[in-house]
Amino acid sequence: MKLIKAIIRPLTLEKVKTALQDMGIDEIMVEETMVSQRVNNGFKKGETLLYRGAEYVADFMTKMDVEIIVADGLVDNVVATIRKIVRMDQKGDCKICILPLIEAL
């Protein structure tokens, strides 16, 4: 078994979820996460956030962390599906990690 971890843009989450459900993968874990972005070298500047009534510009962008546990035979299909949906031609579109999973209870 493998754990596939994909950090994607929030706008692509619903498309990824629907495509995975069409493949027969019903259980995915999704968590909102903040990813560090470089500010000066052509990257977007961080979002304006509100904390205790004060606005500040963060050097972090909101992303969605999607985790999927799949059998070894499905890894290539799942990764290809995610890559097709999130485009992966621009910086920050997606990062995909595939980790070995020894045991899932």
Phi, psi and omega in degrees: 000153180229152172252118177259124181242119180238128176257111188237168175286146182300329182292338182264359184299314183296321178294318179295315181299315180295317180295321178291322176295323176295332178279352181098009178263108185262337184252113174229153177250131182232135179218138175282134182222161178249132183243134180291137177235140173285141189269323192265333190267052175086358177276159175292146174285159183295168180285159172271121183245161179243124178227116181052043176084356181248132177275143174210154179264120181267153175267025181235148176246144179282130177228169177248130179260110182254126179241133183226131174258121183225162174289157183303325183288341182264354187301310183299319180294318180294314180297318179297321179295315179297315181299321181294322183284318186272358174076313177053030177254355177237152177297136178091358179295312185193148169232131180238130176238139177241119184241142176290142180239114185284317184207139175234126183253000000 
